[in-house]
Amino acid sequence: KAGVTQTPRYLIKTRGQQVTLSCSPISGHRSVSWYQQTPGQGLQFLFEYFSETQRNKGNFPGRFSGRQFSNSRSEMNVSTLELGDSALYLCASSFGGGGEKLFFGSGTQLSVL
Amino acid sequence: QKEVEQDPGPLSVPEGAIVSLNCTYSNSAFQYFMWYRQYSRKGPELLMYTYSSGNKEDGRFTAQVDKSSKYISLFIRDSQPSDSATYLCAMHSNDYKLSFGAGTTVTVRA
């Protein structure tokens, strides 16, 4: 069974640009969550989508947005990139019911110069 | 104060030793508890999952949850060099927002 797939694996952008990251969940999983991981802040929740609807949101500015498609694939967009947005962005999927196990992809390493 | 506090480490142990990892939490709404292992430049890998107080064993790994004390632990028996990684505790309530500990880096010396 294929795991969570995230593309691209690495990205280098400059300040002010925007970026789109992609996540394909495990087959049959309908919930996709996004997390930001930095050495200073650790893993922080960005948002969660279920059946194309944002169900939960963390404390990030509006520059961070996402969406989910009918096939459960999800994209995350960051506009007007700042140096502090450099991080590993992780996607996790689950079936989407209660008390779920979450399975993570390998992440997209974003560097903002 | 963070919702989840994890013993910071790092830990360095000889091969074959027992590794003990601990987290405390403050949010009594947390119902589901997980331990993840993360290798460098990789995503977290789910090791253990539990939703009740008590012990859960899986091979060399034992997870303990004490909801009355808001305390969870992970024990690794007969540790191997391949167990060298960062271990993260995580937990959530009935939403899908995982709260993570900061992680403990473990090195198992051959």
Backbone of each chain as ProteinMPNN parsed JSONL, in Angstrom:
{"seq_chain_A": "KAGVTQTPRYLIKTRGQQVTLSCSPISGHRSVSWYQQTPGQGLQFLFEYFSETQRNKGNFPGRFSGRQFSNSRSEMNVSTLELGDSALYLCASSFGGGGEKLFFGSGTQLSVL", "coords_chain_A": {"N_chain_A": [[0.851, -1.186, 0.0], [0.673, 2.137, -0.959], [2.3, 4.929, 0.573], [1.897, 8.199, 2.078], [2.356, 10.717, -0.228], [4.459, 13.346, -1.045], [5.113, 16.215, -2.96], [7.016, 18.987, -4.338], [10.137, 17.426, -3.299], [12.166, 19.079, -2.436], [12.509, 22.636, -2.341], [13.523, 25.804, -3.454], [13.109, 29.147, -2.905], [12.66, 32.715, -3.329], [12.332, 35.613, -1.217], [9.09, 37.036, -1.087], [8.046, 35.645, -3.22], [5.616, 33.126, -4.252], [4.466, 29.829, -3.308], [3.514, 26.469, -4.073], [2.614, 23.476, -2.624], [2.272, 19.917, -2.822], [0.193, 17.118, -1.921], [-0.477, 13.72, -1.776], [-2.724, 11.596, -0.356], [-2.827, 8.472, 1.562], [-4.387, 5.779, -0.104], [-7.879, 5.779, 0.111], [-7.953, 7.269, 2.409], [-9.479, 10.15, 3.743], [-8.986, 12.439, 5.077], [-6.738, 15.119, 5.264], [-3.964, 16.616, 6.678], [-1.853, 19.42, 7.401], [1.418, 20.299, 8.436], [3.932, 22.371, 9.88], [7.383, 22.178, 10.307], [10.015, 23.295, 12.214], [13.355, 23.91, 13.494], [13.276, 25.549, 15.759], [10.583, 25.866, 16.61], [9.455, 23.382, 16.433], [7.01, 20.911, 15.536], [4.172, 22.226, 14.079], [0.704, 22.675, 13.785], [-1.013, 23.359, 10.802], [-3.424, 23.287, 9.079], [-6.434, 21.309, 8.484], [-8.101, 19.194, 6.226], [-11.131, 17.754, 5.12], [-13.044, 15.857, 3.018], [-12.966, 17.899, 1.056], [-13.377, 20.192, 2.539], [-12.278, 22.666, 4.809], [-11.598, 21.741, 8.015], [-10.381, 22.293, 10.376], [-8.133, 24.647, 11.815], [-4.918, 26.033, 12.315], [-2.79, 28.41, 14.069], [-1.76, 30.287, 12.031], [-0.722, 32.889, 9.714], [-2.842, 34.454, 7.177], [-1.505, 34.149, 4.802], [-0.896, 31.563, 4.442], [-2.491, 28.958, 2.952], [-4.835, 26.445, 1.89], [-6.16, 23.634, 0.035], [-8.444, 21.02, -0.849], [-8.987, 18.365, -3.069], [-11.5, 16.532, -4.96], [-10.58, 13.949, -5.106], [-9.262, 13.597, -2.789], [-6.639, 14.447, -2.737], [-4.355, 17.035, -1.793], [-3.42, 20.483, -1.722], [-1.093, 22.954, -0.628], [-0.623, 26.364, -0.196], [1.656, 29.037, -0.035], [1.837, 32.427, 0.147], [3.628, 35.455, -0.714], [6.322, 34.968, 0.365], [8.343, 34.702, 3.297], [11.503, 34.954, 5.031], [11.353, 33.484, 7.362], [9.635, 31.468, 6.736], [10.971, 29.315, 5.911], [11.239, 25.908, 6.193], [10.396, 22.482, 7.042], [7.718, 21.116, 5.47], [5.048, 19.193, 6.267], [2.77, 16.668, 5.393], [-0.07, 14.897, 6.497], [-2.128, 11.997, 6.543], [-5.373, 10.513, 7.166], [-8.134, 8.284, 7.859], [-10.251, 9.83, 8.704], [-12.202, 9.672, 10.584], [-13.175, 9.458, 14.06], [-10.615, 9.785, 16.557], [-8.206, 9.13, 15.15], [-5.388, 7.448, 13.654], [-2.585, 9.119, 12.402], [-0.776, 9.376, 9.42], [2.315, 10.228, 8.097], [3.84, 11.978, 5.33], [7.063, 12.291, 3.636], [7.692, 14.909, 3.492], [8.149, 18.343, 2.352], [10.959, 20.19, 1.846], [11.383, 23.469, 2.298], [13.204, 26.23, 1.335], [13.753, 29.59, 1.866], [15.192, 32.299, 0.367]], "CA_chain_A": [[0.0, 0.0, 0.0], [1.513, 3.325, -1.046], [2.152, 5.855, 1.689], [1.593, 9.586, 1.752], [3.349, 11.22, -1.186], [4.539, 14.809, -1.105], [5.988, 16.766, -3.996], [8.339, 18.389, -4.573], [10.876, 17.074, -2.082], [12.921, 20.277, -2.058], [12.167, 23.857, -3.046], [14.227, 27.022, -3.067], [12.393, 30.323, -3.384], [13.134, 33.979, -2.767], [11.321, 36.386, -0.484], [8.063, 37.671, -1.894], [7.435, 34.7, -4.155], [4.642, 32.216, -3.666], [4.823, 28.44, -3.534], [2.439, 25.494, -3.911], [3.08, 22.138, -2.278], [1.239, 18.935, -3.124], [0.147, 15.945, -1.052], [-1.418, 12.647, -2.134], [-2.873, 10.771, 0.847], [-2.966, 7.029, 1.41], [-5.64, 5.446, -0.763], [-8.982, 5.558, 1.038], [-7.951, 8.306, 3.456], [-10.21, 11.337, 3.301], [-8.519, 13.611, 5.829], [-5.351, 15.535, 5.036], [-3.521, 17.701, 7.555], [-0.552, 19.996, 7.072], [2.208, 20.729, 9.584], [5.209, 23.02, 9.631], [8.398, 21.773, 11.29], [11.246, 24.085, 12.264], [14.152, 23.552, 14.675], [12.932, 26.351, 16.921], [9.181, 25.72, 17.016], [8.991, 22.005, 16.345], [5.906, 20.639, 14.617], [2.999, 23.05, 14.348], [-0.444, 22.38, 12.941], [-1.451, 24.429, 9.904], [-4.859, 23.09, 8.829], [-6.879, 19.969, 8.158], [-9.195, 19.127, 5.266], [-11.883, 16.507, 5.031], [-14.056, 15.972, 1.967], [-12.805, 19.201, 0.373], [-13.721, 21.289, 3.451], [-11.341, 22.881, 5.909], [-12.317, 21.363, 9.227], [-9.653, 22.794, 11.537], [-7.098, 25.569, 11.377], [-3.979, 26.451, 13.348], [-2.559, 29.844, 14.24], [-0.844, 30.808, 11.022], [-1.339, 34.011, 8.99], [-3.628, 34.129, 6.003], [-0.634, 33.814, 3.659], [-0.903, 30.101, 4.344], [-3.829, 28.49, 2.585], [-4.828, 25.108, 1.328], [-7.414, 23.134, -0.522], [-8.475, 19.585, -1.081], [-9.748, 18.02, -4.265], [-12.474, 15.449, -4.77], [-9.872, 12.664, -4.959], [-8.594, 13.743, -1.482], [-5.335, 15.102, -2.851], [-4.408, 18.378, -1.205], [-2.343, 21.43, -1.991], [-0.902, 24.041, 0.318], [-0.032, 27.525, -0.851], [2.161, 30.112, 0.802], [2.076, 33.615, -0.677], [4.531, 36.473, -0.176], [7.214, 34.217, 1.234], [9.271, 35.381, 4.199], [12.632, 34.099, 5.402], [10.907, 32.603, 8.444], [8.816, 30.365, 6.224], [11.852, 28.177, 5.634], [10.826, 24.837, 7.096], [9.932, 21.229, 6.453], [6.262, 21.086, 5.469], [4.634, 17.797, 6.32], [1.374, 16.343, 5.178], [-0.471, 13.653, 7.146], [-3.474, 11.585, 6.145], [-6.084, 9.544, 7.999], [-9.475, 7.999, 7.326], [-11.056, 11.023, 8.947], [-13.2, 9.485, 11.626], [-12.721, 9.907, 15.365], [-9.487, 9.082, 17.164], [-7.491, 8.516, 14.038], [-3.94, 7.435, 13.483], [-2.158, 9.967, 11.298], [0.416, 8.888, 8.742], [2.99, 11.369, 7.492], [4.736, 11.889, 4.197], [8.458, 12.649, 3.915], [7.77, 16.358, 3.61], [8.792, 19.231, 1.378], [11.884, 21.106, 2.506], [11.324, 24.772, 1.645], [14.207, 27.222, 1.733], [13.451, 30.926, 1.347], [16.437, 33.084, 0.388]], "C_chain_A": [[0.887, 1.237, 0.0], [1.232, 4.234, 0.139], [1.736, 7.225, 1.213], [2.716, 10.134, 0.874], [3.305, 12.734, -1.238], [5.52, 15.219, -2.203], [5.928, 18.281, -3.977], [9.027, 18.053, -3.252], [11.656, 18.273, -1.545], [12.486, 21.453, -2.933], [13.038, 24.989, -2.535], [13.508, 28.196, -3.718], [13.036, 31.566, -2.779], [11.983, 34.704, -2.09], [10.344, 37.054, -1.444], [7.394, 36.743, -2.901], [6.335, 33.902, -3.455], [5.016, 30.784, -4.047], [3.594, 27.557, -3.319], [3.049, 24.123, -3.688], [1.927, 21.159, -2.455], [1.347, 17.717, -2.216], [-0.893, 14.967, -1.585], [-1.531, 11.714, -0.941], [-2.871, 9.285, 0.514], [-4.343, 6.739, 0.803], [-6.723, 5.126, 0.259], [-9.039, 6.558, 2.177], [-8.61, 9.57, 2.924], [-9.787, 12.603, 4.025], [-7.059, 13.864, 5.522], [-5.054, 16.724, 5.939], [-2.146, 18.169, 7.12], [0.106, 20.509, 8.353], [3.481, 21.415, 9.094], [6.189, 22.576, 10.711], [9.642, 22.629, 11.134], [12.03, 23.692, 13.507], [13.712, 24.315, 15.923], [11.549, 26.088, 17.479], [8.679, 24.288, 16.989], [7.891, 21.864, 15.31], [4.677, 21.447, 15.017], [1.926, 22.781, 13.303], [-0.828, 23.595, 12.11], [-2.952, 24.368, 9.668], [-5.143, 21.65, 8.453], [-8.088, 20.04, 7.241], [-9.82, 17.75, 5.285], [-12.981, 16.714, 4.008], [-14.128, 17.388, 1.405], [-13.135, 20.401, 1.257], [-12.653, 21.426, 4.531], [-12.076, 22.673, 7.222], [-11.669, 21.954, 10.479], [-8.497, 23.649, 11.044], [-6.221, 25.935, 12.548], [-3.786, 27.952, 13.331], [-1.492, 30.364, 13.296], [-1.531, 31.946, 10.269], [-2.03, 33.554, 7.715], [-2.813, 33.846, 4.75], [-0.568, 32.306, 3.42], [-2.33, 29.65, 4.04], [-3.718, 27.087, 1.99], [-6.137, 24.789, 0.657], [-7.3, 21.635, -0.702], [-9.39, 19.312, -2.254], [-10.642, 16.815, -4.009], [-11.801, 14.078, -4.632], [-9.029, 12.635, -3.678], [-7.187, 14.316, -1.562], [-5.452, 16.539, -2.34], [-3.215, 19.202, -1.677], [-2.298, 22.463, -0.892], [-0.173, 25.159, -0.415], [0.468, 28.514, 0.198], [2.466, 31.294, -0.112], [3.037, 34.562, 0.048], [5.499, 35.857, 0.834], [8.129, 35.126, 2.048], [10.385, 34.398, 4.567], [12.211, 33.071, 6.453], [10.014, 31.467, 7.997], [9.666, 29.164, 5.842], [11.59, 27.087, 6.659], [10.604, 23.561, 6.302], [8.407, 21.225, 6.584], [5.801, 19.646, 5.286], [3.136, 17.676, 6.13], [1.098, 15.009, 5.869], [-1.874, 13.283, 6.699], [-4.045, 10.579, 7.139], [-7.443, 9.289, 7.357], [-10.418, 9.168, 7.56], [-12.167, 10.84, 9.945], [-12.68, 9.986, 12.955], [-11.527, 9.107, 15.857], [-8.585, 8.403, 16.17], [-5.988, 8.472, 14.227], [-3.613, 8.295, 12.271], [-0.847, 9.461, 10.743], [1.01, 10.028, 7.929], [3.737, 11.001, 6.215], [6.146, 12.299, 4.599], [8.679, 14.153, 3.957], [8.376, 17.05, 2.402], [9.665, 20.202, 2.147], [11.921, 22.409, 1.709], [12.405, 25.682, 2.21], [13.855, 28.542, 1.059], [14.699, 31.787, 1.504], [16.15, 34.581, 0.267]], "O_chain_A": [[1.758, 1.376, 0.859], [0.112, 4.311, 0.643], [1.278, 7.393, 0.082], [3.893, 10.017, 1.215], [2.249, 13.332, -1.447], [6.599, 14.645, -2.348], [4.884, 18.836, -3.631], [8.506, 18.387, -2.188], [11.783, 18.448, -0.333], [12.144, 21.285, -4.104], [13.264, 25.119, -1.331], [13.324, 28.227, -4.934], [13.841, 31.484, -1.851], [10.813, 34.437, -2.362], [10.739, 37.573, -2.488], [6.296, 37.028, -3.379], [6.15, 33.992, -2.241], [5.78, 30.556, -4.984], [2.74, 27.86, -2.486], [3.891, 23.667, -4.462], [0.762, 21.51, -2.267], [2.438, 17.332, -1.796], [-2.045, 15.336, -1.816], [-0.541, 11.098, -0.547], [-2.907, 8.892, -0.652], [-5.335, 7.376, 1.157], [-6.522, 4.31, 1.159], [-10.068, 6.681, 2.842], [-8.34, 10.006, 1.805], [-10.175, 13.706, 3.642], [-6.242, 12.942, 5.52], [-5.794, 17.707, 5.961], [-1.372, 17.407, 6.542], [-0.55, 21.072, 9.229], [4.025, 21.082, 8.041], [5.859, 22.596, 11.897], [10.246, 22.684, 10.063], [11.45, 23.197, 14.474], [13.771, 23.776, 17.028], [11.36, 26.087, 18.696], [7.584, 24.01, 17.477], [7.847, 22.604, 14.328], [4.204, 21.362, 16.151], [2.203, 22.675, 12.109], [-0.956, 24.706, 12.625], [-3.674, 25.301, 10.021], [-4.237, 20.874, 8.145], [-8.992, 20.848, 7.454], [-9.146, 16.732, 5.442], [-13.767, 17.654, 4.124], [-15.199, 17.985, 1.297], [-13.168, 21.528, 0.763], [-12.186, 20.435, 5.093], [-13.062, 23.354, 7.505], [-12.32, 22.098, 11.514], [-7.945, 23.398, 9.972], [-6.715, 26.129, 13.658], [-4.522, 28.678, 12.665], [-0.439, 30.83, 13.732], [-2.758, 31.986, 10.182], [-1.834, 32.435, 7.24], [-3.349, 33.364, 3.751], [-0.225, 31.847, 2.33], [-3.256, 29.938, 4.798], [-2.633, 26.626, 1.637], [-7.092, 25.565, 0.703], [-6.208, 21.066, -0.706], [-10.433, 19.947, -2.411], [-10.547, 16.165, -2.968], [-12.402, 13.148, -4.095], [-8.185, 11.755, -3.505], [-6.602, 14.641, -0.528], [-6.505, 17.169, -2.443], [-2.15, 18.669, -1.987], [-3.319, 22.81, -0.299], [0.777, 24.916, -1.16], [-0.212, 28.79, 1.186], [3.265, 31.173, -1.041], [3.225, 34.473, 1.262], [5.48, 36.2, 2.016], [8.615, 36.153, 1.574], [10.233, 33.183, 4.434], [12.663, 31.927, 6.429], [9.672, 30.594, 8.794], [9.134, 28.111, 5.488], [11.707, 27.321, 7.862], [10.622, 23.555, 5.071], [7.876, 21.321, 7.69], [6.118, 18.984, 4.297], [2.352, 18.476, 6.641], [1.927, 14.101, 5.833], [-2.717, 14.158, 6.5], [-3.311, 9.893, 7.851], [-7.847, 9.991, 6.431], [-11.276, 9.465, 6.728], [-12.987, 11.736, 10.141], [-11.818, 10.864, 12.979], [-11.429, 7.905, 15.611], [-8.239, 7.232, 16.329], [-5.396, 9.339, 14.869], [-4.28, 8.212, 11.24], [0.081, 9.152, 11.491], [0.312, 10.704, 7.175], [4.199, 9.873, 6.044], [6.398, 12.616, 5.761], [9.727, 14.621, 4.403], [9.02, 16.431, 1.555], [9.179, 20.949, 2.996], [12.427, 22.447, 0.587], [12.499, 25.873, 3.422], [13.68, 28.605, -0.158], [15.201, 31.984, 2.611], [17.079, 35.389, 0.267]]}, "seq_chain_B": "QKEVEQDPGPLSVPEGAIVSLNCTYSNSAFQYFMWYRQYSRKGPELLMYTYSSGNKEDGRFTAQVDKSSKYISLFIRDSQPSDSATYLCAMHSNDYKLSFGAGTTVTVRA", "coords_chain_B": {"N_chain_B": [[3.052, 28.328, 28.924], [3.653, 25.265, 27.268], [1.328, 23.035, 25.677], [2.127, 20.388, 25.523], [4.804, 18.844, 26.978], [8.028, 17.634, 26.561], [10.64, 15.527, 27.654], [13.788, 16.886, 27.114], [16.283, 15.761, 26.291], [19.566, 15.561, 24.652], [19.659, 11.926, 24.406], [22.035, 9.42, 25.032], [22.862, 6.129, 24.65], [24.188, 2.85, 25.389], [24.281, 0.097, 23.095], [21.682, -2.271, 23.438], [20.682, -1.299, 25.808], [17.916, -0.047, 27.836], [15.717, 2.356, 26.652], [14.147, 5.225, 27.815], [11.495, 7.373, 27.403], [9.703, 10.393, 27.878], [6.649, 12.272, 28.289], [4.663, 15.03, 29.316], [1.396, 16.469, 29.683], [-1.04, 19.119, 29.468], [-3.657, 19.489, 28.703], [-6.684, 18.241, 29.383], [-8.49, 17.27, 27.597], [-7.276, 15.742, 25.722], [-7.278, 12.643, 24.158], [-6.167, 10.687, 22.621], [-3.123, 9.119, 21.957], [0.138, 9.198, 20.707], [3.272, 7.916, 19.537], [5.949, 8.932, 17.623], [8.609, 8.229, 15.382], [11.362, 9.851, 14.017], [13.578, 10.081, 11.458], [16.513, 11.781, 10.273], [15.761, 14.331, 7.984], [13.438, 13.118, 7.148], [9.904, 12.267, 7.176], [7.788, 12.034, 10.15], [7.338, 8.787, 11.554], [4.817, 6.613, 12.439], [4.893, 4.962, 15.495], [3.649, 3.959, 17.852], [0.318, 3.782, 19.075], [-2.295, 4.768, 21.123], [-5.275, 4.866, 23.136], [-6.134, 4.655, 25.678], [-5.643, 4.551, 29.237], [-2.839, 2.845, 30.65], [-0.732, 0.087, 29.649], [0.768, -0.599, 26.475], [2.08, -2.91, 24.317], [4.444, -3.541, 21.736], [6.388, -5.514, 20.153], [9.669, -4.594, 20.707], [8.899, -2.252, 21.831], [7.177, -0.359, 24.285], [4.373, 1.409, 25.231], [3.188, 3.683, 27.61], [0.416, 5.068, 29.263], [-0.85, 7.421, 31.456], [-3.565, 8.797, 32.32], [-4.624, 10.087, 34.517], [-2.495, 11.346, 35.689], [-1.629, 12.78, 33.586], [0.458, 11.936, 31.815], [2.753, 10.395, 29.688], [4.678, 7.656, 28.414], [7.391, 6.134, 26.613], [9.022, 3.121, 26.125], [11.949, 1.579, 25.014], [13.162, -1.498, 24.501], [16.188, -3.483, 24.595], [17.84, -1.836, 22.889], [18.893, -0.766, 19.638], [21.434, 0.264, 17.259], [20.046, 1.162, 15.014], [17.837, 2.313, 16.107], [18.466, 4.862, 16.619], [17.397, 8.078, 16.485], [15.045, 10.819, 16.299], [12.514, 11.069, 18.673], [9.116, 11.622, 18.941], [6.453, 12.648, 20.939], [2.904, 12.726, 20.593], [-0.423, 13.987, 20.564], [-4.042, 14.115, 20.575], [-7.379, 15.525, 20.786], [-10.815, 15.073, 20.096], [-10.686, 16.439, 17.755], [-8.646, 16.916, 14.833], [-6.217, 17.882, 15.185], [-3.08, 17.523, 15.855], [-1.06, 17.776, 18.723], [2.278, 18.248, 19.377], [5.148, 17.036, 21.194], [8.416, 18.479, 21.769], [10.354, 16.763, 20.959], [12.793, 14.155, 21.392], [16.114, 13.457, 20.951], [17.715, 10.486, 20.271], [20.583, 8.533, 20.63], [22.016, 5.489, 19.92], [24.694, 3.719, 20.866], [26.977, 1.618, 19.262]], "CA_chain_B": [[3.39, 26.911, 29.049], [3.204, 24.488, 26.13], [0.363, 21.974, 25.99], [2.844, 19.116, 25.627], [6.209, 18.999, 27.349], [8.763, 16.396, 26.389], [12.019, 15.556, 28.164], [14.499, 17.402, 25.942], [17.445, 15.018, 25.828], [19.581, 14.28, 23.953], [20.012, 10.723, 25.135], [23.017, 8.543, 24.39], [22.861, 4.893, 25.426], [24.885, 1.749, 24.722], [23.438, -0.923, 22.461], [21.123, -3.234, 24.382], [20.097, -0.619, 26.965], [16.518, 0.366, 27.756], [15.54, 3.797, 26.469], [12.919, 5.706, 28.436], [11.125, 8.692, 26.887], [8.544, 10.846, 28.647], [5.953, 13.52, 27.973], [3.523, 15.425, 30.137], [0.491, 17.352, 28.957], [-1.908, 19.891, 30.354], [-5.02, 19.529, 28.183], [-7.372, 16.999, 29.765], [-9.317, 16.816, 26.473], [-6.514, 14.8, 24.891], [-7.765, 11.287, 24.333], [-5.439, 9.767, 21.761], [-1.712, 9.37, 22.211], [0.987, 8.547, 19.709], [4.714, 8.132, 19.499], [6.503, 8.907, 16.28], [10.056, 8.218, 15.215], [11.724, 10.645, 12.854], [14.967, 10.108, 11.046], [16.905, 13.058, 9.693], [15.244, 14.678, 6.658], [12.3, 12.263, 6.812], [8.7, 12.557, 7.94], [7.579, 11.178, 11.319], [6.81, 7.448, 11.312], [4.026, 6.216, 13.596], [5.387, 3.782, 16.207], [2.684, 3.454, 18.816], [-0.931, 4.538, 19.144], [-3.144, 4.253, 22.182], [-6.305, 5.81, 23.563], [-6.575, 4.373, 27.038], [-4.583, 4.459, 30.225], [-2.28, 1.505, 30.768], [0.426, -0.255, 28.821], [0.587, -1.263, 25.188], [3.375, -3.432, 23.903], [4.58, -3.948, 20.341], [7.785, -5.903, 19.97], [10.565, -4.022, 21.708], [8.358, -0.959, 22.255], [6.06, -0.326, 25.219], [3.837, 2.738, 25.503], [2.411, 3.796, 28.849], [-0.385, 6.273, 29.386], [-1.484, 7.644, 32.745], [-4.387, 9.993, 32.1], [-4.857, 10.804, 35.776], [-1.314, 12.181, 35.921], [-1.325, 13.451, 32.319], [1.846, 11.542, 31.631], [2.917, 9.238, 28.812], [6.065, 7.208, 28.29], [7.739, 5.111, 25.631], [10.212, 2.368, 26.482], [12.527, 0.768, 23.955], [14.025, -2.529, 25.085], [17.232, -4.027, 23.724], [17.991, -0.809, 21.856], [19.801, -1.043, 18.532], [21.877, 1.499, 16.589], [19.014, 1.618, 14.076], [16.837, 3.072, 16.86], [18.946, 6.246, 16.736], [16.445, 8.942, 15.783], [14.301, 11.714, 17.19], [11.22, 10.503, 19.047], [8.146, 12.683, 19.206], [5.13, 12.275, 21.419], [1.851, 13.537, 19.978], [-1.729, 13.668, 21.125], [-5.144, 14.982, 20.149], [-8.715, 15.256, 21.315], [-11.647, 14.575, 19.003], [-10.399, 17.108, 16.492], [-7.576, 16.216, 14.135], [-5.075, 18.748, 15.359], [-2.093, 16.907, 16.732], [-0.104, 18.605, 19.463], [3.509, 17.48, 19.48], [6.261, 17.424, 22.032], [9.533, 19.052, 21.001], [11.183, 15.682, 20.447], [14.003, 13.751, 22.095], [17.042, 12.78, 20.052], [18.32, 9.321, 20.902], [21.702, 7.89, 19.938], [22.363, 4.194, 20.477], [26.096, 3.483, 20.509], [27.298, 0.203, 19.022]], "C_chain_B": [[2.832, 26.139, 27.851], [2.229, 23.415, 26.593], [1.049, 20.642, 26.235], [4.314, 19.408, 25.91], [6.893, 17.639, 27.241], [10.157, 16.552, 26.941], [12.944, 15.858, 26.982], [15.621, 16.526, 25.414], [18.589, 15.956, 25.486], [19.971, 13.129, 24.874], [21.036, 9.921, 24.329], [23.134, 7.293, 25.249], [23.659, 3.838, 24.675], [23.869, 0.774, 24.132], [22.972, -1.933, 23.508], [20.47, -2.601, 25.594], [18.604, -0.371, 26.739], [16.481, 1.886, 27.635], [14.179, 4.176, 27.033], [12.657, 7.142, 27.995], [9.806, 9.115, 27.53], [7.973, 12.159, 28.141], [4.88, 13.773, 29.022], [2.659, 16.373, 29.32], [-0.463, 18.021, 29.924], [-3.378, 19.858, 29.925], [-5.739, 18.208, 28.464], [-8.3, 16.49, 28.659], [-8.576, 15.824, 25.576], [-6.948, 13.375, 25.211], [-6.895, 10.249, 23.634], [-3.969, 10.144, 21.787], [-0.863, 8.549, 21.246], [2.447, 8.82, 19.988], [5.167, 7.961, 18.058], [8.021, 8.859, 16.365], [10.36, 8.986, 13.936], [13.223, 10.577, 12.618], [15.241, 11.433, 10.349], [16.37, 13.202, 8.276], [14.125, 13.75, 6.191], [11.076, 12.72, 7.595], [8.582, 11.639, 9.146], [6.893, 9.862, 10.939], [6.069, 7.003, 12.579], [4.556, 4.913, 14.193], [4.306, 3.142, 17.064], [1.475, 4.385, 18.856], [-1.781, 3.935, 20.253], [-4.156, 5.31, 22.593], [-6.797, 5.529, 24.974], [-5.381, 4.365, 27.976], [-4.109, 3.017, 30.323], [-1.113, 1.324, 29.827], [-0.008, -0.879, 27.512], [1.957, -1.665, 24.677], [3.336, -3.819, 22.428], [6.049, -4.247, 20.102], [8.65, -5.341, 21.083], [10.033, -2.711, 22.296], [7.183, -1.155, 23.21], [5.656, 1.12, 25.443], [3.005, 2.679, 26.773], [1.658, 5.11, 28.828], [-0.996, 6.303, 30.775], [-2.29, 8.937, 32.627], [-4.607, 10.769, 33.385], [-3.692, 11.735, 36.094], [-0.929, 12.992, 34.695], [0.133, 13.209, 31.935], [1.881, 10.348, 30.697], [4.397, 8.921, 28.669], [6.184, 6.217, 27.139], [9.034, 4.456, 26.103], [10.65, 1.55, 25.277], [13.485, -0.217, 24.611], [15.068, -2.969, 24.071], [17.498, -3.062, 22.554], [19.104, -1.17, 20.874], [20.28, 0.281, 17.916], [20.841, 2.045, 15.612], [17.879, 2.36, 14.769], [17.259, 4.531, 17.033], [18.098, 7.152, 15.856], [15.907, 9.955, 16.777], [12.922, 11.115, 17.426], [10.3, 11.63, 19.504], [6.886, 12.083, 19.814], [4.116, 13.225, 20.772], [0.514, 13.097, 20.539], [-2.796, 14.59, 20.553], [-6.426, 14.598, 20.849], [-9.552, 14.737, 20.151], [-11.559, 15.426, 17.749], [-9.195, 16.385, 15.875], [-6.295, 17.018, 14.183], [-4.13, 18.105, 16.365], [-1.256, 17.967, 17.424], [1.118, 17.736, 19.743], [4.376, 17.972, 20.629], [7.404, 17.898, 21.142], [10.453, 17.982, 20.425], [12.397, 15.412, 21.319], [14.886, 12.992, 21.114], [17.783, 11.687, 20.815], [19.446, 8.792, 20.018], [22.022, 6.59, 20.668], [23.754, 3.828, 19.964], [26.357, 1.983, 20.376], [28.448, -0.26, 19.907]], "O_chain_B": [[1.679, 26.334, 27.464], [2.285, 22.946, 27.73], [0.6, 19.853, 27.067], [4.973, 20.132, 25.164], [6.404, 16.634, 27.757], [10.799, 17.582, 26.733], [12.893, 15.169, 25.963], [15.893, 16.536, 24.213], [18.6, 17.08, 25.99], [20.527, 13.323, 25.955], [20.914, 9.768, 23.114], [23.464, 7.376, 26.432], [23.794, 3.918, 23.454], [22.745, 0.654, 24.618], [23.75, -2.389, 24.345], [19.771, -3.285, 26.341], [18.099, -0.471, 25.621], [17.121, 2.604, 28.403], [13.178, 3.517, 26.754], [13.496, 8.021, 28.19], [8.902, 8.298, 27.705], [8.687, 13.029, 27.642], [4.27, 12.84, 29.546], [3.137, 17.003, 28.377], [-0.669, 17.557, 31.046], [-4.254, 20.174, 30.729], [-5.433, 17.184, 27.853], [-8.841, 15.39, 28.773], [-9.197, 15.143, 24.76], [-6.98, 12.959, 26.369], [-6.888, 9.076, 24.009], [-3.606, 11.313, 21.661], [-1.119, 7.369, 21.008], [2.806, 9.828, 20.597], [4.822, 6.994, 17.378], [8.628, 9.383, 17.299], [9.706, 8.799, 12.91], [14.024, 10.965, 13.468], [14.323, 12.116, 9.897], [16.512, 12.292, 7.46], [13.888, 13.608, 4.991], [11.196, 13.471, 8.563], [9.204, 10.577, 9.175], [5.986, 9.838, 10.108], [6.64, 7.018, 13.669], [4.66, 3.897, 13.505], [4.082, 1.933, 17.003], [1.593, 5.6, 18.692], [-1.961, 2.719, 20.307], [-3.923, 6.506, 22.418], [-7.787, 6.117, 25.41], [-4.241, 4.191, 27.545], [-4.881, 2.083, 30.106], [-0.576, 2.287, 29.281], [-1.01, -1.59, 27.443], [2.876, -0.849, 24.616], [2.341, -4.349, 21.934], [6.851, -3.341, 19.876], [8.395, -5.584, 22.263], [10.668, -2.129, 23.176], [6.314, -1.997, 22.984], [6.484, 1.958, 25.799], [2.223, 1.752, 26.983], [2.196, 6.14, 28.423], [-1.591, 5.321, 31.22], [-1.759, 10.031, 32.811], [-4.76, 11.99, 33.348], [-3.882, 12.79, 36.7], [-0.005, 13.803, 34.753], [0.919, 14.139, 31.758], [1.129, 9.391, 30.882], [5.253, 9.798, 28.786], [5.219, 5.559, 26.75], [10.007, 5.133, 26.434], [9.836, 0.914, 24.608], [14.49, 0.177, 25.202], [14.874, -2.852, 22.861], [17.391, -3.438, 21.386], [20.105, -1.79, 21.232], [19.604, 1.302, 18.039], [20.764, 3.256, 15.403], [17.045, 2.973, 14.103], [16.485, 5.344, 17.539], [18.083, 7.01, 14.633], [16.273, 9.946, 17.953], [12.246, 10.705, 16.482], [10.662, 12.465, 20.333], [6.319, 11.131, 19.278], [4.432, 14.369, 20.449], [0.354, 11.946, 20.944], [-2.502, 15.698, 20.105], [-6.554, 13.515, 21.421], [-9.029, 14.022, 19.296], [-12.272, 15.172, 16.778], [-8.785, 15.338, 16.374], [-5.408, 16.862, 13.343], [-4.364, 18.145, 17.573], [-0.801, 18.927, 16.803], [1.004, 16.633, 20.276], [4.352, 19.148, 20.993], [7.366, 17.739, 19.921], [11.237, 18.253, 19.515], [12.962, 16.331, 21.914], [14.458, 12.004, 20.518], [18.392, 11.931, 21.856], [19.277, 8.625, 18.811], [22.266, 6.585, 21.875], [23.953, 3.651, 18.762], [26.008, 1.192, 21.252], [28.851, -1.421, 19.839]]}, "name": "protein", "num_of_chains": 2, "seq": "KAGVTQTPRYLIKTRGQQVTLSCSPISGHRSVSWYQQTPGQGLQFLFEYFSETQRNKGNFPGRFSGRQFSNSRSEMNVSTLELGDSALYLCASSFGGGGEKLFFGSGTQLSVLQKEVEQDPGPLSVPEGAIVSLNCTYSNSAFQYFMWYRQYSRKGPELLMYTYSSGNKEDGRFTAQVDKSSKYISLFIRDSQPSDSATYLCAMHSNDYKLSFGAGTTVTVRA"}
